[in-house]
Amino acid sequence: MKTVINVVGAQDAGDLIIDRQNRRVKLHVYEPSQIEQWDRVMKELAEESEATKVIVYGKKQDVSQWESLGYELEGTIDGFFQGENAQMLTCYLTKERATSGAAKLAEEILTLSLSRAGGTIEKTLPEGYHLREATEADTKELAFLYGLVFATYPTPMNDPSYILKTMQEGTIYYVVEFDGKIACAASAEVSERFGSAEMTDCATDPDHAGKGLLQPLFIALEQRMEEAGIYFLYTLTRAQSAGMNVTAAKMGYAYRGRLINNCTIFSGYEDMNIWVKPLRPTRE
């Protein structure tokens, strides 16, 4: 459950988010002259909401000031702010939250994924499979798929009403069908304000795993984003799962860092790798 709040200094209600499910506080936009005030506000809100991680989408020129307040640079999302890079600065409020539970495995999977960069991309679907954009009529079936694939997830994707809400707020879903049933799905969570999109919510029904369904789906989503004028794409992948990391590398996404214990997904809190694919030049 996320709470979006307005506080003094916020330009928009979405600037500051309290994410109770993942026990974190996130700040997207701030005035550089108010960094110390924002730091105090976020840590107070974290204590009140029992959050153990604070995340700031920072600007490059502000990194050293955030670091002086106890934040560390974990990665970069290229072009996040209308083509300007977002520096992912994090502050951990407990030692446990700051400590990766699978650092060695994550590095092994990253090495494997990077070795697959530039590999063959599946551009067509196997016979019998069909790709299309999802509609509001698909929310129930999508929720069933996400509930089947993920025991836990950072957002309540097993709830049709939540998926409907995200669609109405601008998230674009694509699905691959087989015999009229959804076999694979993914979405682009679009931020028109920032001109970027997170490629996310990737799920394949176990009965259809290994068929190469996700890569053609990603290509369709990317084309849809470019047509819509959304040129800065990124995805956050489970660091201890090879499939999506290999897919990201093959699809031309560049590795840009790792967010430790970033959210609850699959087995609990997990590290998430940052992969980016700007379709236009970016700036620091």
Secondary structure, 3 states (H helix, E strand, C coil): CEEEECCCCCCCHHHEEEECCCCEEEECCCCHHHHHHHHHHHHHHHHHHCCCEEEEEECHHHHHHHHHCCCEEEEEEEEEECCEEEEEEEEECCHHHHCCCCHHHHHHHHHHHHHCCCCCCCCCCCCCEEEEECCHHHHHHHHHHHHHHCCCCCCCCCCHHHHHHHHHCCCEEEEEEECCEEEEEEEEEEECCCCEEEEEEEEECHHHCCCCCHHHHHHHHHHHHHHCCCCEEEEEEECCCHHHHHHHHHCCCEEEEEEEEEEEECCEEEEEEEEEEECCCCEC
